[in-house]
Amino acid sequence: MATFAYAARDRTGRALQGSLEAPTPAAAADDLRNRGWVVVQIRPETVQASRSESGGVRWLPIRSSDIEVSLRQLAVMLRSGLTLLNALQTVAQQSPRPGVRRIWTDVSRRIQEGSGMGEAMGMHPQFSALVVQLVRVGEQTGHLEEVLVRAASGLEQRRKLQSQLISALAYPGIVLVAAIGVTMFMMVSVIPKLQQFLGAMGRQLPPMTQLLVDISTVVNAYWLHGAATVVVMAGAIAAMRSWPPSRFWMDRQLVRVPVIGMLNRLAGTVLVSRGLSTLLRSGVTLLESLRTVERLMTNRYLANRVAQARDAVMQGGALASPLAAERAFMPMLAGMVAVGESAGTLDEVLEEVARFYEEELQRAIARLAALVEPAIILAVGGVVGFVYIAFFMALFAAAG
C-alpha cells in the first residue's frame, strides 16, 4: 500500500486536500470518486514525508503532551477561521511524530466520510474518554475550539502531576537499584572468592564476614528459585488484576494503605472533581459526565463509588451521599457537592475542590519524597556498610 496526496472538489465545489492509502493511483482516484468528489490531482507523498516516516522517531510512543499540543493547535486554527478539515490536515502535516500524523490523518479521513469528530477520535485509544466526550459536546454546541482548550488543559494538569510524582521518586529509585546491584555483585562474585582465598590460608573468618558468606552461599544456591518465585508472584498479581472481583478487592485495599492510600484518594478526588467540572461546564449532562469519569478511573473501587453516585442520581437522589463513603474520596468533596447542588453551581464548586486538592496532592507528593529518600538512603547505607565492613574485616584477618 502506498500513500497518495490528493486534491479534489465535493458536490458543492469546495476544494479538498488530504492523503489516503491505496495500491495504485487509479485505485486512489476510484476511492475519491466513490465519495462523490471530482478528482483534481493524485500524486505520491513527497520524498521528504517518506523520509520523516522512516526516520529515527518512528519507534517513539505517542505522549500525552503530543495530544495536548495538537488540541491547542486545532483550537487556535479554528478560532482563526480555518475549516475543521483544513485545521486537521495542518496539524497532521506539522506534527513531528509519525504516529500523531497518522492519527490526525485518519480522523480527517473519517470526517470526510461522514463521521463526527468525536466519533472519529473515539476510534483511537490515545484520546481519553474525557477528551472524546468534550469534543462531541463541542460539535453539538458549536463551541469546539473552547472545549479543545479545556481538554488540553486537563491533559496538561494530569501530566504535570504525573511528572512531579515520577521526579520525586526517580532519584531514590535509582539509588536503590544501584545499591542492590552492587551488593548482589559482591555477594555472588567477590565474597566466594574471598572465602576460597582465606580457606586456602587456613584462616578463620570473622563472625560478620562468616554471616555474609552464609548469606552469599544461600543466594548462590537458591537464586534461581528466588527468580522463579518473583516471576510467579508477578504473574499471580497480573492475573488478579485482570479478574474484576480480585481487581476490585486489591484496589479497595490500596486506598487503605497509610501513605499510598492517601495519594490514591487525593488523586481520585482530583480526577472526579476536575473531570465533572470540565464536562458540566462544557454542557454535558450530569449522568453522562459521571459515566465518562467512571471510565477514566483506574482504581476500580473508586470507579464503583462513581457508578453508585450515577445510579443514585438516576433514581432521583442526591449526588453527594454516595461520594461520602468512608475511605473513598476525600471528605470535603461530598460536602462541597452538596453545597453546589443546593446553590445550582455544581461546576464552579467542583472546580474549587479540584484546585484545592491538586495543591494538597502536590504537597503530599513532596512529603512522600522527603520521607522516601532518606529512608532508602539509610537502608541502602546500612546494607552496603555491612557488606564493606565484613569485606575489610576479612582482609584484615588475611593480613594478620
ABEGO torsion letter per residue (X at the ends): XBBBBBBBBBAAGBBBBEBBBBABAAAAAAAAAAAGBBBABBBBBBAAAAAAAABAAAABBBBAAAAAAAAAAAAAAAAAGBBAAAAAAAAAAABABAAAAAAAAAAAAAAAAGBBAAAAAAABAABBAAAAAAAAAAAAAGBAAAAAAAAAAAAAAAAAAAAAAAAAAAAAAAAAAAAAAAAAAAAAAAAAAAAAAAAAAGBBBBAAAAAAAAAAAAAAAAAAAAAAAAAAAAAAAAAAAABAAAAAAAAAAAAABAAAAAAAAAAAAAAAAAAAAAAAAAGBBAAAAAAAAAAABABAAAAAAAAAAAAAAAAGBBAAAAAABBGBBBAAAAAAAAAAAAAGAAAAAAAAAAAAAAAAAAAAAAAAAAAAAAAAAAAAAAAAAAAAAAAAAAAAAAAX
